[in-house]
Amino acid sequence: GTPTHILQVLRGEDGGLEVNVPGRPHGVPELAVAERSALRERGFASAEPSDPTKPWTRAARDAADAVDAVQRVLMEVFGEKADADLDVVHGNRRATHEA
């Protein structure tokens, strides 16, 4: 089947929001060239586009902009349908960053 697509909306230490397409670990299919190009066209950037383990990120003006970016990536980049089921997880990664 098709891989599960993960997108994150993160709040930076400066309080700003960021939409993040996490890097793909070994064993998970990397983003195709067309997907990376589509992300770039939508304002996303990666520190090393050819490295599949590096995330693609884009700043969001506010929560509505972040939601719009997530929906656009799901539909326009990954080809999901508008009514696709989403698994939404709320959480805090502070412990990970402080470790």
Backbone as CSV, one residue per row, in Angstrom:
resi,resn,N_x,N_y,N_z,CA_x,CA_y,CA_z,C_x,C_y,C_z
1,GLY,0.806,-1.187,0.000,0.000,0.000,0.000,0.848,1.249,0.000
2,THR,0.181,2.373,0.075,0.890,3.655,0.084,1.372,3.955,1.498
3,PRO,2.486,4.670,1.626,2.988,4.983,2.965,2.079,5.959,3.687
4,THR,2.105,5.880,4.999,1.390,6.842,5.819,2.138,8.163,5.758
5,HIS,1.412,9.229,5.545,2.036,10.543,5.479,1.859,11.237,6.813
6,ILE,2.950,11.756,7.318,2.929,12.440,8.606,3.245,13.909,8.380
7,LEU,2.413,14.754,8.941,2.660,16.195,8.960,2.494,16.654,10.393
8,GLN,3.283,17.631,10.775,3.215,18.154,12.122,3.041,19.665,12.072
9,VAL,2.298,20.173,13.035,2.245,21.613,13.255,2.920,21.822,14.601
10,LEU,4.029,22.538,14.557,4.841,22.739,15.748,4.877,24.205,16.128
11,ARG,4.979,24.462,17.423,5.142,25.836,17.893,6.593,25.986,18.322
12,GLY,7.281,26.929,17.722,8.680,27.178,18.043,8.833,27.909,19.364
13,GLU,10.063,27.983,19.816,10.328,28.677,21.074,9.971,30.153,21.000
14,ASP,9.934,30.697,19.772,9.549,32.097,19.589,8.030,32.276,19.556
15,GLY,7.288,31.170,19.680,5.830,31.226,19.679,5.200,31.074,18.312
16,GLY,6.013,31.119,17.248,5.494,30.976,15.892,5.176,29.533,15.538
17,LEU,4.277,29.367,14.590,3.897,28.033,14.135,4.691,27.637,12.900
18,GLU,4.936,26.345,12.777,5.662,25.796,11.646,4.987,24.506,11.226
19,VAL,4.820,24.321,9.921,4.307,23.058,9.389,5.521,22.245,8.978
20,ASN,5.543,20.987,9.385,6.716,20.144,9.227,6.321,18.815,8.591
21,VAL,7.035,18.436,7.533,6.946,17.093,6.966,8.216,16.406,7.451
22,PRO,8.107,15.522,8.451,9.304,14.937,9.046,10.140,14.159,8.029
23,GLY,11.432,14.061,8.332,12.307,13.225,7.520,11.849,11.780,7.577
24,ARG,12.228,11.033,6.582,11.839,9.624,6.503,12.987,8.748,7.005
25,PRO,12.754,7.972,8.058,13.817,7.106,8.566,14.098,5.960,7.592
26,HIS,15.233,5.321,7.789,15.606,4.170,6.964,14.478,3.140,6.980
27,GLY,14.162,2.605,5.837,13.104,1.603,5.727,11.765,2.166,5.293
28,VAL,11.618,3.490,5.344,10.393,4.153,4.894,10.706,4.796,3.548
29,PRO,9.849,4.583,2.543,10.140,5.179,1.231,10.359,6.689,1.331
30,GLU,11.420,7.169,0.687,11.707,8.597,0.737,10.743,9.358,-0.157
31,LEU,10.680,10.660,0.045,9.830,11.503,-0.788,10.350,11.464,-2.222
32,ALA,9.430,11.327,-3.155,9.797,11.324,-4.567,10.232,12.730,-4.985
33,VAL,10.986,12.817,-6.070,11.437,14.116,-6.585,10.239,15.026,-6.824
34,ALA,9.161,14.482,-7.389,7.957,15.290,-7.651,7.355,15.818,-6.348
35,GLU,7.380,15.007,-5.287,6.846,15.454,-3.994,7.727,16.551,-3.402
36,ARG,9.041,16.386,-3.481,9.952,17.415,-2.964,9.777,18.719,-3.740
37,SER,9.618,18.620,-5.056,9.397,19.816,-5.881,8.091,20.492,-5.503
38,ALA,7.046,19.695,-5.283,5.738,20.243,-4.913,5.808,20.929,-3.547
39,LEU,6.563,20.361,-2.618,6.731,21.010,-1.321,7.440,22.354,-1.491
40,ARG,8.486,22.366,-2.285,9.233,23.608,-2.526,8.321,24.673,-3.132
41,GLU,7.470,24.264,-4.086,6.539,25.206,-4.721,5.546,25.786,-3.723
42,ARG,5.317,25.102,-2.628,4.359,25.552,-1.616,5.054,26.225,-0.433
43,GLY,6.314,26.601,-0.616,7.017,27.368,0.406,7.776,26.566,1.435
44,PHE,7.873,25.259,1.267,8.614,24.420,2.202,10.086,24.397,1.810
45,ALA,10.935,24.185,2.796,12.367,24.091,2.540,12.953,22.988,3.414
46,SER,14.056,22.433,2.949,14.785,21.423,3.696,16.243,21.850,3.783
47,ALA,16.880,21.585,4.919,18.293,21.916,5.077,19.141,21.152,4.066
48,GLU,18.673,19.969,3.668,19.392,19.146,2.693,18.365,18.347,1.890
49,PRO,17.840,18.931,0.819,16.746,18.295,0.064,17.028,16.873,-0.420
50,SER,18.291,16.546,-0.669,18.602,15.207,-1.163,18.712,14.177,-0.036
51,ASP,18.683,14.621,1.222,18.775,13.720,2.372,17.366,13.402,2.865
52,PRO,16.904,12.156,2.660,15.521,11.818,3.033,15.252,11.871,4.533
53,THR,16.290,11.905,5.361,16.066,11.952,6.806,15.835,13.365,7.324
54,LYS,16.031,14.372,6.469,15.850,15.770,6.881,14.405,16.210,6.640
55,PRO,13.831,16.981,7.579,12.442,17.433,7.415,12.312,18.567,6.401
56,TRP,11.098,18.752,5.945,10.714,19.898,5.106,9.818,20.770,5.971
57,THR,10.093,22.059,6.037,9.339,22.936,6.934,8.934,24.227,6.237
58,ARG,7.902,24.835,6.803,7.436,26.138,6.337,6.772,26.839,7.502
59,ALA,7.077,28.117,7.665,6.451,28.914,8.718,4.981,29.135,8.376
60,ALA,4.156,29.225,9.403,2.728,29.514,9.231,2.414,30.832,9.932
61,ARG,1.601,31.664,9.277,1.235,32.961,9.851,0.408,32.809,11.124
62,ASP,-0.468,31.817,11.111,-1.361,31.578,12.245,-1.906,30.161,12.118
63,ALA,-2.793,29.778,13.036,-3.324,28.412,13.033,-4.086,28.093,11.747
64,ALA,-4.871,29.047,11.239,-5.633,28.807,10.009,-4.692,28.566,8.827
65,ASP,-3.602,29.303,8.760,-2.616,29.112,7.693,-1.966,27.738,7.817
66,ALA,-1.677,27.300,9.037,-1.076,25.983,9.256,-2.023,24.868,8.807
67,VAL,-3.289,24.982,9.171,-4.276,23.978,8.768,-4.407,23.947,7.250
68,ASP,-4.454,25.122,6.624,-4.544,25.196,5.171,-3.328,24.531,4.525
69,ALA,-2.142,24.786,5.055,-0.926,24.190,4.499,-0.955,22.670,4.624
70,VAL,-1.387,22.166,5.776,-1.482,20.711,5.967,-2.454,20.109,4.963
71,GLN,-3.622,20.704,4.809,-4.616,20.174,3.872,-4.109,20.213,2.432
72,ARG,-3.443,21.300,2.062,-2.909,21.417,0.696,-1.840,20.362,0.434
73,VAL,-0.958,20.145,1.396,0.091,19.126,1.218,-0.538,17.747,1.100
74,LEU,-1.490,17.454,1.973,-2.128,16.133,1.901,-2.777,15.898,0.545
75,MET,-3.506,16.880,0.043,-4.236,16.698,-1.214,-3.365,16.924,-2.439
76,GLU,-2.615,18.022,-2.460,-1.896,18.411,-3.671,-0.532,17.749,-3.819
77,VAL,0.106,17.413,-2.717,1.428,16.782,-2.793,1.308,15.263,-2.686
78,PHE,0.526,14.788,-1.702,0.435,13.362,-1.460,-0.780,12.698,-2.099
79,GLY,-1.658,13.485,-2.736,-2.779,12.914,-3.471,-3.901,12.337,-2.632
80,GLU,-4.001,12.767,-1.378,-5.100,12.297,-0.526,-6.396,12.997,-0.936
81,LYS,-7.509,12.340,-0.686,-8.811,12.948,-0.967,-9.165,13.939,0.134
82,ALA,-10.000,14.919,-0.215,-10.388,15.955,0.746,-11.072,15.377,1.977
83,ASP,-11.748,14.251,1.814,-12.470,13.655,2.946,-11.697,12.496,3.578
84,ALA,-10.391,12.427,3.338,-9.573,11.350,3.914,-9.608,11.428,5.439
85,ASP,-9.625,10.272,6.076,-9.573,10.225,7.532,-8.185,10.652,7.997
86,LEU,-8.141,11.443,9.058,-6.886,11.888,9.633,-6.772,11.379,11.055
87,ASP,-5.588,11.004,11.432,-5.301,10.626,12.804,-4.573,11.807,13.426
88,VAL,-5.262,12.544,14.268,-4.704,13.762,14.857,-4.221,13.446,16.264
89,VAL,-2.964,13.761,16.513,-2.378,13.525,17.822,-1.930,14.869,18.380
90,HIS,-2.358,15.160,19.583,-1.931,16.391,20.265,-0.857,15.993,21.257
91,GLY,0.136,16.807,21.386,1.173,16.450,22.337,2.170,17.551,22.534
92,ASN,3.180,17.216,23.277,4.224,18.145,23.636,5.552,17.421,23.491
93,ARG,6.464,18.012,22.716,7.773,17.383,22.519,8.838,18.033,23.392
94,ARG,8.442,18.805,24.377,9.404,19.521,25.215,10.390,18.551,25.871
95,ALA,9.922,17.422,26.388,10.817,16.459,27.055,11.875,15.957,26.079
96,THR,11.500,15.758,24.817,12.453,15.297,23.806,13.527,16.338,23.588
97,HIS,13.136,17.615,23.529,14.092,18.688,23.296,14.987,18.951,24.494
98,GLU,14.446,18.737,25.689,15.231,19.000,26.892,16.194,17.884,27.225
99,ALA,15.956,16.699,26.664,16.819,15.529,26.965,18.190,15.645,26.360
